[in-house]
């Protein structure tokens, strides 16, 4: 009986937390179909009293939403693919090869996760300036090519792969390049899915770094574009909500498609490496 009460209480708490988390998104989505007068009214309703689609039709007239969306999608996909590859490669080397300084190198990788991002942003910004990469996508892609978190996750995941499979491939004459691309990568799809989702979310939602290094409006990303939109057209909340609602779609699709692999990858990466 006591166990049943505990389960009911826990489920009730989780349900309340879920409602609190989801409600702002539902309100924003609903407000994207409202007129501005209704959004600014003192008496608020969750559902629109007058259902309109003008916000979605007119949002591109205020700023180049589609250009910002395409820029963000391009940079996010490129960075995610690179980080997935480098994380899997480094995780493979650190988990399946014995060499002097391996633990020290892995400790250095872990230390990058402990340093606050705000501490490294100034030297990284100075380096970007000295390299002449300002207002260039190099400033967004190259510093993000390696992820300490991704390397850690993939090392833990690949450590659980049987060494016998790799040794059998070597005995059959396979080289390390073949083993990595034809054996390790396919067997690490769950871990790769986890890293891909994390990296996609982080890159898609990144605001400060693109705001600092990208000056041209035609090269700017969506997160900064929405802030520019809000500052310049602060009264058109309906169009802002519509643009924000569309910007969330890629994140939802990525998570929905890779949800099972994401959970399996997190679970498999929890083993001791």
C-alpha positions in Angstrom: 0.0 0.0 0.0 2.8 2.4 0.9 4.6 1.6 -2.3 1.4 2.3 -4.3 1.0 5.7 -2.6 4.6 6.6 -3.3 4.2 5.7 -7.0 1.0 7.8 -7.3 2.7 10.8 -5.5 5.8 10.5 -7.8 3.6 10.4 -10.9 1.6 13.3 -9.7 4.8 15.4 -9.2 6.2 14.4 -12.6 2.8 15.3 -14.2 2.8 18.8 -12.6 6.4 19.4 -13.6 5.6 18.3 -17.1 2.7 20.7 -17.3 4.8 23.6 -15.9 7.5 22.8 -18.5 5.2 22.4 -21.5 2.7 25.2 -20.8 4.9 28.1 -21.9 5.5 26.4 -25.3 1.8 25.7 -25.7 1.0 29.3 -24.9 3.6 30.6 -27.4 2.3 28.3 -30.1 -1.3 29.4 -29.4 -0.3 33.0 -29.4 1.3 32.7 -32.8 -2.3 32.4 -34.1 -3.6 35.4 -32.2 -3.8 39.0 -33.2 -1.4 41.4 -31.5 -4.3 43.2 -29.8 -5.3 39.9 -28.2 -1.7 39.1 -27.2 -1.4 42.5 -25.5 -4.8 42.5 -23.9 -5.1 42.5 -20.1 -7.5 39.5 -20.1 -5.6 36.5 -21.5 -6.9 33.3 -23.0 -4.9 30.2 -23.8 -6.7 29.6 -27.1 -7.0 32.4 -29.6 -10.4 34.1 -29.7 -9.8 35.0 -33.3 -7.8 32.4 -35.2 -5.4 34.1 -37.7 -2.6 32.9 -40.0 -1.2 36.3 -40.8 1.6 36.0 -38.4 3.1 33.1 -40.3 2.5 34.8 -43.7 4.0 38.2 -42.7 6.9 37.2 -40.4 9.3 37.1 -43.3 8.4 40.6 -44.2 10.0 42.0 -41.0 13.3 40.2 -41.3 14.9 37.5 -43.5 13.6 34.6 -41.5 14.2 32.0 -44.1 17.8 33.1 -44.7 18.5 32.9 -40.9 16.8 29.5 -40.7 18.9 28.2 -43.6 22.1 29.5 -42.1 21.4 27.9 -38.7 20.5 24.6 -40.3 23.7 24.6 -42.4 26.0 25.4 -39.5 24.3 23.1 -37.1 24.4 20.1 -39.5 28.1 20.7 -40.4 29.2 21.1 -36.7 27.1 18.1 -35.6 28.6 15.8 -38.3 32.1 16.9 -37.5 31.7 16.6 -33.8 30.2 13.1 -34.1 33.1 11.9 -36.3 35.8 13.4 -34.2 34.2 12.3 -30.9 33.8 8.7 -32.2 37.4 8.6 -33.6 38.9 10.0 -30.4 36.8 7.7 -28.3 37.9 4.7 -30.3 41.6 5.6 -29.9 41.3 6.3 -26.2 39.3 3.2 -25.4 40.9 0.5 -27.6 44.6 1.5 -27.9 47.3 1.3 -25.2 49.9 4.0 -25.5 51.9 6.1 -23.1 50.1 9.2 -21.8 46.6 7.9 -22.7 45.2 8.5 -19.2 46.9 12.0 -19.1 45.4 12.8 -22.5 41.9 11.6 -21.4 42.3 13.7 -18.2 43.0 16.7 -20.3 39.9 16.1 -22.3 37.8 15.8 -19.1 39.4 19.0 -17.8 37.9 20.9 -20.7 34.5 20.0 -19.4 35.2 21.6 -16.0 36.3 25.0 -17.3 33.4 27.4 -17.6 32.8 28.6 -21.1 32.8 32.2 -20.0 36.5 31.8 -19.0 37.6 30.8 -22.5 35.5 33.1 -24.6 37.8 36.1 -24.4 41.0 34.2 -25.5 39.0 32.3 -28.1 37.6 35.6 -29.4 41.2 37.1 -29.5 42.4 34.1 -31.5 39.5 34.4 -34.0 40.4 38.1 -34.5 44.1 37.3 -35.0 43.4 34.6 -37.5 41.1 37.0 -39.5 38.1 34.7 -39.1 35.7 37.4 -37.9 32.4 37.5 -39.8 33.1 34.1 -41.2 31.6 30.6 -40.7 35.2 29.4 -39.9 34.7 31.1 -36.5 31.6 29.0 -35.8 32.8 25.7 -37.2 36.5 25.3 -36.4 36.4 26.0 -32.6 33.5 23.6 -32.3 35.1 20.6 -34.1 36.0 18.8 -30.9 33.8 18.2 -27.9 35.1 17.1 -24.6 31.7 15.8 -23.6 31.4 13.9 -26.9 34.8 12.3 -26.6 34.0 11.2 -23.0 30.6 9.7 -24.0 32.0 7.9 -27.0 34.9 6.5 -25.1 32.6 5.1 -22.5 30.3 3.6 -25.2 33.1 2.1 -27.4 34.8 0.6 -24.3 31.8 -1.8 -24.1 32.4 -3.1 -27.6 33.9 -6.6 -27.6 37.6 -6.6 -28.4 37.3 -10.0 -30.0 35.4 -8.5 -33.0 38.2 -6.0 -33.6 40.9 -8.7 -33.3 39.0 -11.0 -35.7 38.9 -8.2 -38.2 42.6 -7.5 -37.9 43.3 -11.3 -38.3 41.3 -11.1 -41.6 43.6 -8.4 -42.8 41.5 -5.3 -42.1 43.4 -2.1 -41.4 42.5 0.3 -38.7 40.8 2.7 -41.1 38.5 -0.1 -42.3 37.8 -1.3 -38.7 36.8 2.2 -37.6 34.5 3.0 -40.5 33.0 -0.4 -41.1 32.8 -1.9 -37.6 33.1 0.7 -34.9 30.9 3.4 -36.5 28.0 1.0 -37.3 28.2 -0.6 -33.8 28.2 2.8 -32.1 25.0 4.2 -33.6 23.2 4.5 -30.3 26.1 6.6 -28.8 26.4 8.6 -32.0 22.7 9.4 -31.9 23.0 10.7 -28.3 26.0 12.9 -29.2 24.2 14.1 -32.4 21.1 15.2 -30.4 23.1 17.0 -27.8 25.3 18.8 -30.3 22.4 19.7 -32.5 20.6 21.3 -29.6 23.7 23.2 -28.4 24.6 24.5 -31.8 21.0 25.4 -32.9 20.4 27.3 -29.7 23.8 29.0 -29.4 23.3 32.8 -29.2 26.4 34.5 -27.7 29.1 33.2 -29.9 27.4 33.9 -33.2 26.4 37.3 -31.9 30.1 38.1 -31.2 31.8 36.8 -34.3 29.2 37.3 -37.1 28.5 40.9 -38.1 26.8 40.6 -41.5 23.1 40.2 -41.3 23.0 37.8 -44.3 25.4 35.4 -42.5 23.7 35.6 -39.1 22.0 32.6 -37.4 18.4 32.2 -36.3 18.9 32.6 -32.5 20.5 36.0 -33.0 18.0 36.8 -35.8 15.1 36.3 -33.4 16.7 38.7 -30.9 17.2 41.3 -33.7 13.6 40.8 -34.7 12.4 41.4 -31.1 14.4 44.5 -30.8 13.4 46.1 -34.0 9.8 45.0 -34.1 9.0 44.7 -30.4 5.2 45.3 -30.9 4.7 42.5 -33.5 4.6 39.7 -31.0 2.5 37.5 -33.1 5.1 37.3 -35.9 7.8 36.8 -33.3 5.9 33.8 -31.8 5.3 32.4 -35.2 9.0 32.6 -36.1 10.0 31.1 -32.7 7.5 28.2 -33.1 9.0 27.3 -36.5 12.5 27.5 -35.1 11.7 24.7 -32.6 10.5 22.3 -35.3 14.0 20.9 -36.2 14.8 20.2 -32.5 11.5 18.4 -32.1 12.0 16.3 -35.2 15.6 15.3 -34.3 14.5 14.2 -30.8 11.4 12.3 -32.1 13.3 10.4 -34.8 16.2 9.5 -32.5 14.5 9.1 -29.2 15.1 5.4 -28.8 18.7 5.6 -29.9 19.2 8.5 -27.6 18.0 6.7 -24.5 20.0 3.5 -25.5 23.1 5.6 -26.1 22.9 7.3 -22.7 22.4 3.9 -21.0 25.3 2.2 -22.8 27.6 5.2 -22.1 27.1 4.8 -18.4 29.3 1.7 -18.2 32.7 2.0 -16.6 35.4 2.6 -19.2 
